[in-house]
Amino acid sequence: MNDTTININSGLKERWETFKNLNPNKRIKDAAEELEVSELELLSTMCGDSVIRLQPRFKEILTEIKSLGKVMALTRNEYCVHEVKGVYKNPIFKDDNLGLFLGEIDLRFFFKSLA
C-alpha cells in the first residue's frame, strides 16, 4: 500500500481527534463506523505520530518479529475476537508467496494477497 491508494479527507483528522476527546473509551472499530470511514482511514490520520505505515517487505519484517518477545495476536470481525499470546518464532518461508509460524502462535501468510 502506498500514499496514493488512500485519499484522506482533510477534515478527518480533526473529526477523529474531536471524536476521541468526546468518546475516550470507544474502540477505533466503533469510531470508524460512527464516522462512516474505515479503520485504515482513521489510522492513516496518525501516520508519523503514533502509527507507522509498513513497507511491503514482509519476509524481512517477519524474520525480525521474534525480537518483540511475547505479544498478543488479535484477530476480530463483527462477530468474534480471537486473542493468542505467545512468541512468533521459527518462521518458514516457501517460495515468494507463503510464510508460516508454527508454535504458540500459528499463523500463515499468503504474501501476494498482502501487497
Sine and cosine of phi, psi and omega as CSV:
sin_phi,cos_phi,sin_psi,cos_psi,sin_omega,cos_omega
0.00,0.00,0.61,-0.79,0.06,-1.00
-0.74,-0.67,0.05,-1.00,-0.08,-1.00
-0.88,0.47,-0.39,0.92,-0.05,-1.00
-0.99,0.15,-0.20,0.98,-0.03,-1.00
-1.00,0.03,-0.15,0.99,0.02,-1.00
-0.82,-0.57,0.83,-0.56,0.04,-1.00
-0.98,-0.22,0.97,-0.24,-0.05,-1.00
-0.99,0.10,0.83,-0.56,0.10,-1.00
-0.88,0.47,0.80,-0.60,-0.08,-1.00
-0.86,0.51,-0.46,0.89,0.01,-1.00
-1.00,-0.02,-0.06,1.00,-0.08,-1.00
-0.91,0.40,-0.65,0.76,-0.01,-1.00
-0.86,0.52,-0.70,0.72,0.01,-1.00
-0.91,0.41,-0.69,0.72,0.03,-1.00
-0.88,0.48,-0.65,0.76,-0.01,-1.00
-0.91,0.40,-0.70,0.72,0.03,-1.00
-0.88,0.48,-0.70,0.72,0.03,-1.00
-0.88,0.47,-0.71,0.70,0.00,-1.00
-0.86,0.52,-0.72,0.69,-0.01,-1.00
-0.88,0.47,-0.63,0.77,0.01,-1.00
-0.91,0.41,-0.60,0.80,-0.01,-1.00
-0.99,0.13,-0.38,0.92,-0.08,-1.00
-0.71,-0.70,0.91,0.42,-0.13,-0.99
-0.90,0.44,-0.32,0.95,-0.04,-1.00
-0.98,-0.19,0.05,1.00,0.01,-1.00
-0.97,0.23,0.63,-0.78,0.09,-1.00
-0.98,0.22,0.47,-0.88,-0.03,-1.00
-0.87,0.50,-0.56,0.83,0.03,-1.00
-0.86,0.51,-0.72,0.70,-0.01,-1.00
-0.95,0.32,-0.60,0.80,0.04,-1.00
-0.88,0.47,-0.70,0.71,0.00,-1.00
-0.86,0.51,-0.68,0.74,0.01,-1.00
-0.88,0.47,-0.72,0.70,-0.02,-1.00
-0.93,0.38,-0.56,0.83,0.02,-1.00
-1.00,0.08,-0.05,1.00,0.02,-1.00
0.86,0.51,0.71,0.70,0.09,-1.00
-0.67,-0.74,0.07,-1.00,0.05,-1.00
-1.00,0.01,0.31,-0.95,0.10,-1.00
-0.87,0.48,-0.61,0.79,0.02,-1.00
-0.86,0.52,-0.66,0.75,0.02,-1.00
-0.89,0.45,-0.65,0.76,0.04,-1.00
-0.91,0.41,-0.71,0.70,0.03,-1.00
-0.87,0.49,-0.61,0.79,-0.01,-1.00
-0.89,0.45,-0.43,0.90,0.04,-1.00
-0.94,0.33,-0.24,0.97,-0.04,-1.00
-0.95,-0.30,0.10,0.99,0.02,-1.00
-0.86,0.52,0.73,-0.68,-0.02,-1.00
1.00,-0.04,-0.31,0.95,0.04,-1.00
-0.97,-0.22,-0.99,0.12,-0.02,-1.00
-0.93,-0.36,0.09,1.00,-0.02,-1.00
-0.78,-0.62,0.69,-0.72,0.07,-1.00
-0.89,-0.46,0.84,-0.54,0.07,-1.00
-0.98,0.20,0.86,-0.51,-0.02,-1.00
-0.97,0.24,0.60,-0.80,0.12,-0.99
-0.99,0.12,0.45,-0.89,-0.06,-1.00
-0.97,0.22,0.84,0.55,0.08,-1.00
-0.94,-0.34,0.89,0.45,-0.20,-0.98
-0.88,0.48,-0.70,0.72,-0.02,-1.00
-0.89,0.46,-0.67,0.74,0.02,-1.00
-0.88,0.47,-0.72,0.69,-0.01,-1.00
-0.89,0.45,-0.74,0.67,-0.08,-1.00
-0.94,0.34,-0.45,0.89,0.06,-1.00
-0.92,0.38,-0.54,0.84,-0.03,-1.00
-1.00,-0.07,-0.11,0.99,-0.13,-0.99
-0.90,0.45,-0.43,0.90,0.02,-1.00
-0.88,0.47,-0.41,0.91,0.00,-1.00
-0.92,0.40,-0.24,0.97,0.06,-1.00
-0.96,0.27,-0.31,0.95,-0.05,-1.00
0.98,0.22,-0.51,-0.86,-0.04,-1.00
-0.95,0.31,0.79,-0.61,-0.01,-1.00
-0.73,-0.68,0.14,-0.99,0.12,-0.99
-0.95,-0.32,0.81,-0.58,0.13,-0.99
-1.00,-0.09,0.84,-0.54,-0.08,-1.00
-0.85,-0.53,0.78,-0.62,0.09,-1.00
-0.80,-0.60,0.70,-0.71,0.01,-1.00
-0.49,-0.87,0.36,-0.93,0.20,-0.98
-0.61,-0.79,-0.20,-0.98,-0.07,-1.00
-0.94,0.33,-0.18,0.98,-0.05,-1.00
-0.96,-0.26,-0.44,0.90,-0.05,-1.00
-0.40,-0.92,0.26,-0.96,0.09,-1.00
-0.79,-0.62,0.73,-0.68,0.02,-1.00
-0.83,-0.55,0.87,-0.50,0.00,-1.00
-0.88,-0.47,0.70,-0.71,0.09,-1.00
-0.72,-0.70,0.74,-0.68,0.04,-1.00
-0.95,-0.31,0.69,-0.72,0.00,-1.00
0.12,-0.99,-0.20,-0.98,-0.01,-1.00
-0.92,-0.39,0.74,-0.67,0.14,-0.99
-0.98,0.20,0.91,-0.42,0.02,-1.00
-0.61,-0.79,0.31,-0.95,0.03,-1.00
0.81,0.58,0.87,0.50,0.03,-1.00
-0.91,0.41,0.58,-0.82,0.07,-1.00
-0.85,-0.52,0.77,-0.64,0.02,-1.00
-0.87,-0.50,0.80,-0.60,0.05,-1.00
-0.92,-0.40,0.83,-0.56,-0.05,-1.00
0.71,0.71,-0.47,-0.88,-0.03,-1.00
-0.99,-0.10,0.12,0.99,-0.13,-0.99
-0.88,-0.47,-0.41,0.91,-0.18,-0.98
-0.87,-0.49,0.73,-0.69,0.12,-0.99
-0.75,-0.66,0.64,-0.77,-0.03,-1.00
-0.75,-0.66,0.60,-0.80,0.27,-0.96
-0.82,-0.57,0.86,-0.51,0.00,-1.00
-0.86,-0.51,0.91,-0.42,-0.04,-1.00
0.19,-0.98,-0.60,-0.80,0.03,-1.00
-0.80,0.60,-0.68,0.73,0.08,-1.00
-0.95,-0.32,0.89,-0.46,-0.02,-1.00
-0.98,-0.19,0.93,-0.36,-0.12,-0.99
-0.66,-0.75,0.68,-0.74,0.03,-1.00
-0.82,-0.57,0.74,-0.67,0.01,-1.00
-0.89,-0.45,0.65,-0.76,0.18,-0.98
-0.91,-0.42,0.99,-0.12,-0.19,-0.98
-0.86,0.51,-0.58,0.82,-0.04,-1.00
-0.88,0.47,-0.45,0.90,0.02,-1.00
-1.00,0.10,-0.14,0.99,-0.01,-1.00
-1.00,-0.04,-0.48,0.88,-0.11,-0.99
-0.97,0.26,0.00,0.00,0.00,0.00
